Amino acid sequence: MSIEIYISETDPDLKKCDTFAIECSSPHRNYRSGGKTRRNMDQIRQDMFRGKVGEIAVKKHLEPIGLRDIELDFNNYGKGGWDNGDIQINDKIISVKSTAHYSRYLMIE
């Protein structure tokens, strides 16, 4: 099944994604857990931006079915700090994983 989500360039959450990615990219490692490839600051920022945009897409998908009060977490937890999940609905926590531009998948755990 394919779902297309449109996110406007003027969406306030999109601006928050950019700010989040810029602020949070510097304290992150230049490699992923278990990874061998080193990332420069621009690549880290792009990865962080892509992840948050994935969260916006899930939020936009859930809103029309009545789940409207979803607050995305734009907090900076610093190096080695992580959030508990990406989206909370009642007592359930959802983790959203976005893939690179050449992939076609968005994983929701």
N, C-alpha and C positions, 0 to 999 in steps of 0.2 A: 504494500500500500504506500502511496506517495502523498505527502501532504506539503503544500506550499504555504509558507507564512510570510507575509509582507511586513517589514519593519521600516517605517518611515525614517528618513534622515533627520527629521525633527522630533522623533520620539525622545522624550526626556531620559528614558532608561538607556538609550544608545549613547547619549552624551556621558552618562555616568559610567558606561562601559569603558569609554576612552580614557576618562580621568582615572578610573580604577586601574586600568592596564598600565598607564604611565607611572602612577604612584607605586604600584606593587611590583613592577618588573625588576627594579634594582636590587631588592633584597633576595631575589630568587637565585637558585643555583643555575649555572649555565649548562646543565645536563639534567636529564630526567632520571628517575630512579631506575637503575639497571641499564641505563642508556650509555652509549659510547660517543654519540654525536654531541659536540659542544654547540651551544646556541649563543648568538650574540644578543645584545640588549634588545634590538629591534625584533628578533625572532621570539624572544621571551614575551615582549609586549604583544606581538601578534597572537601568540598562543593564548595569553590571558584574555585578550579582547575577544577572540573566537569563542572561548569558553563562556564568557558572560553573554555574548550574543546568542549562544545556544540556549542559555537559561531564559533569555527574553522570548525566544521562539516557543519554548515550552509554555511559558506564562501566557503568551498570546493564543496558543492553542487551547489552553484550559479555560480562559475567560469566557468564551461563548457557551461553554457547557455549564456555566454557573459558578465556577471557582474564581471569584473576582478579587478577593483581598489578598493576593499573593504578593509578598514583599521580598524582593531579591536582596541578597546580602552583598553590599559593596564595601564591607569593612576590610581593612588591611591588617592581617594577623602577623605580619613580619616573617622573617626567615625562620623556617621550621614550624610555623604556626599554620593551622588549617581550620576551616569551618567544619561544622558537623554535617553538612549537606547543602544542597543548593536551593531546594524548594520544600517548604513544609506545608502539608495539607492535613489539618487536624493533628493527629498524633503520628502521622507518617512522614518520613523524611525521604526526599527523592534526590538522587545524585544524577546530574546531567553531564554527559561527556560529548564534546564536539570534536569532529575529526578535521583534518587538513582540507584545504580548498579542493584538492583533487579527489576527495572521497565523497561518498553520498550518504553517510550515516550519522545519526544522532542517537547515542545510546542513553537510555534512561534506566537506572537501577532502582 
